[in-house]
Structure formats: structure tokens, C-alpha cells
Amino acid sequence: MALLLPLSAFEMSADNPKPVINKIPIKVSRYPKFQRDLFVLPFESYFYGPMSCIHTIVLDDLGEVEINVTNASTGEFWTATFDTSVDNQYSLQISTTSGLYEVEYTTASGDIYEGEFIIE
């Protein structure tokens, strides 16, 4: 999986010449990876730096969705369940510790989606 960092993801100021990551898209794919059927990803997901959270926008009613996030570098772990029939957006607060973060979504129907991103 690739890490995508569009130019709009960075913000610089006179006080802080080092780029600040505002938004990192999380490239998510369906699991298991050997499945070859066509599908439309039912949500968009990204890490939002200023709020230290993973924000998910659900494009379809999936019922309850479980999200698990692991910092593979430190072992930190976060989990939450949200009901997409109630709200089509969810934010999960996580740390901003450097590392490779692995994200897994499991839908009520048992579909699993995985993604990853890096905080440096």
C-alpha cells in the first residue's frame, strides 16, 4: 500500500518553517487481498493531524463498523465501534507518535478493509 501526500496536506508558517501534516489520506483495500471481485470502497478515511484523529466518512449504510488502529512501531492500539445508520462520519482520537499505523475496518456483514499510513 502506498502513502499518498498531496501538496495540500502540508501547511507552513513563519513561526514554524517545518511542514505540518494536516491531512493524510489512508489508502484502504479489501481483505483478503486475493479477492478479485469488483467493489466500491464504502468509505473514505484519513489521518487529520491538527485533531490527532482518524476521520472516516461512510458513503453507504454499513450498520455497525469496528475500527482498529495499531501503531506497529510502538504497539499502541485504539479501537471503536460506530453505527453508520446513525451518522455517516466518525473520528477516532489517536496519538501522534511517529510510526507506521495500521488501520482495519470490519463491517457488520463481516467485510474487512485494511490500510496504513506513516507519521514521521
C-alpha positions in Angstrom: 0.0 0.0 0.0 1.2 3.5 -0.8 1.3 6.6 1.3 -0.2 9.5 -0.6 0.7 13.0 0.5 -0.9 15.7 -1.7 0.7 19.2 -1.5 -2.5 20.4 0.2 -1.6 18.1 3.1 1.1 20.5 4.3 1.0 23.8 6.0 3.9 26.1 6.7 4.2 29.3 8.7 6.8 31.9 9.5 6.9 30.6 13.1 7.3 27.0 12.0 9.1 26.6 8.7 8.9 22.8 9.1 5.8 21.4 7.2 2.9 20.4 9.5 0.9 17.5 8.2 -2.8 18.4 8.2 -4.4 15.5 6.3 -3.0 12.2 5.2 -5.3 10.0 3.0 -5.3 6.4 4.1 -5.3 4.0 1.2 -7.6 1.2 2.1 -8.0 -2.1 0.3 -10.4 -5.0 0.8 -9.2 -8.1 2.7 -8.4 -10.8 1.8 -6.2 -9.4 -0.9 -6.7 -12.4 -3.2 -10.3 -11.4 -3.7 -10.7 -10.2 -7.3 -14.3 -9.2 -7.4 -15.1 -5.6 -8.2 -16.3 -3.4 -5.4 -16.7 0.2 -4.5 -15.0 1.2 -1.3 -17.8 2.2 1.1 -15.9 5.0 2.9 -13.1 7.5 2.8 -10.5 7.6 5.6 -7.7 9.9 6.5 -5.5 10.9 9.4 -6.1 14.6 10.4 -3.1 16.0 12.2 -4.4 19.1 13.9 -7.0 17.0 15.8 -4.8 13.8 16.1 -7.6 11.6 14.8 -8.5 9.2 12.1 -11.6 10.6 10.3 -13.9 8.3 8.4 -16.7 9.4 6.0 -19.1 6.5 5.3 -20.7 6.6 1.8 -23.3 3.9 2.5 -25.2 2.5 5.4 -23.0 -0.4 6.6 -24.6 -0.9 10.1 -22.1 -1.1 12.9 -18.4 -0.8 11.9 -15.5 -1.6 14.1 -12.3 0.3 13.6 -8.9 -0.9 15.0 -5.8 1.2 14.8 -2.3 0.0 15.7 1.0 1.8 15.8 3.1 -1.1 14.5 6.3 0.7 15.7 5.2 1.2 19.4 2.4 -1.3 19.9 -0.1 1.4 20.8 -3.7 0.3 20.0 -7.1 2.0 19.7 -10.5 0.5 18.9 -14.0 1.8 18.5 -17.4 0.8 17.1 -19.7 3.2 15.4 -23.2 2.9 13.8 -23.3 4.2 10.2 -27.1 4.2 10.2 -26.9 7.0 12.8 -24.1 9.1 11.5 -22.1 8.9 8.3 -18.9 10.3 9.9 -16.7 9.2 12.8 -13.4 10.4 14.3 -11.2 8.3 16.4 -8.6 10.2 18.6 -5.1 8.6 18.4 -1.6 9.7 19.4 0.8 11.5 17.1 3.7 9.3 18.0 6.0 8.6 15.0 5.5 5.2 13.3 3.6 3.1 10.9 -0.1 3.0 11.7 -2.2 0.0 10.5 -6.0 0.6 10.2 -8.6 -2.2 10.0 -12.3 -1.7 9.4 -14.8 -4.6 9.9 -18.4 -4.2 8.8 -21.5 -5.8 10.3 -21.6 -8.2 7.3 -18.0 -9.3 8.0 -16.2 -7.4 5.2 -12.7 -6.4 6.3 -10.8 -3.4 4.9 -7.2 -2.6 5.7 -5.0 0.5 5.3 -1.9 2.1 6.7 -0.2 5.5 7.0 3.1 6.9 8.4 3.6 9.7 10.9 7.2 10.9 10.9 
